[in-house]
Amino acid sequence: GAADAAAVEAKDTKGLLYGEWQTDPWSPPPAADGKVPKNDHGNYELWDGDLKLLPKGTTWLKMPKVAIVARQLSIDFAQALTGFGRSGGRAV
């Protein structure tokens, strides 16, 4: 009956660590009005260089000194944070 179905459902979900609503795929906010989304530190978190995490309407340019050129041309940009390194026991 209904009690048996509820017991089976409870047994099947035992041990789940996340609610189903928490497992929806995340997508980054798109670039809008010529502005690149940034975090509180002014960069964009592109973990492990995963291009699927780039905001729509943006491109990751891995070129030396491209930030200097963008700044000189008044083009909005954000430096990509692709991970952390360690130096002297601290994350850098």
N, C-alpha and C positions, 0 to 999 in steps of 0.2 A: 504494500500500500504506500501511501504518502510518507509515512514514517520511515519505511525501508528506503525509499528513494532519497529522503533527506539524509539518512545515515550513510548511504553510498556516496552521495555528493560531498558530505563532510569528510569522509575518508579519502576521497579522490583529491581534495584540495589541501589536506593536511601537509604541512611542511612547505607550502608555497611562501616565498619570501616577499613577493610584491603583489599588490592588487592588480587585476587585469588592466585597470585604467592607467597604471603606472608603466605599462609596457608598450604603449603606443610609440611608434618611431618618432624621433625628434627631428625636426628640420629647422635650420637656422633662419632667422629673420632675413628677408631680402634687403638688398641695397635699395634705398628709396630717395628720390630727390637729389641724386648725386652724392649721397652720404653712405659711407660704409659703416655697418654696425660695429661697435667697439665695446669692450668691457670697461670697467672703472679705471683701468690703467692706460687706456687709449690704444690697446692692441686687440687683435682678434685671436681667439683660442682655436687653433686648427690642429687638434690633437693628432699626433703621429703623421701629420701631413696628409690626412685623409681628404681627398678632394671632394668627396660627397658632403663634407661639412662646410664647404664654401657657400656663402650666401649667394642666392641667385642674382645675377647681374654683376658679379665680381670675378676677377681672375687673380690667381696667385702668381706673382712675378718674382722668380728667384734670381734676381740680378743684383750685382753689387751697386750700391749707391742709388738705386731706383727711388728710395725715399727722399733723397736730396732733390732729385729732379721733380718728383711729384710736388714737393713743398714749394720749389721755385715757380712751378706752373699753377700753383693754388689748386691742385687736384686733391680731393679728399682721399685719404688712404689710411690703412691700419697695418702695422707690422704684424706678421703671423707668429704667434706663439705656438711652437710645435712640440714642446716638451720642456723638461727641466734637466739641467745638469747639476753636478755636485762639485763644490770646490771648498776645501777646508771644512768639510762636514756640513755645509749649508747648501740649500737649493739655490741655484742661480739661473 
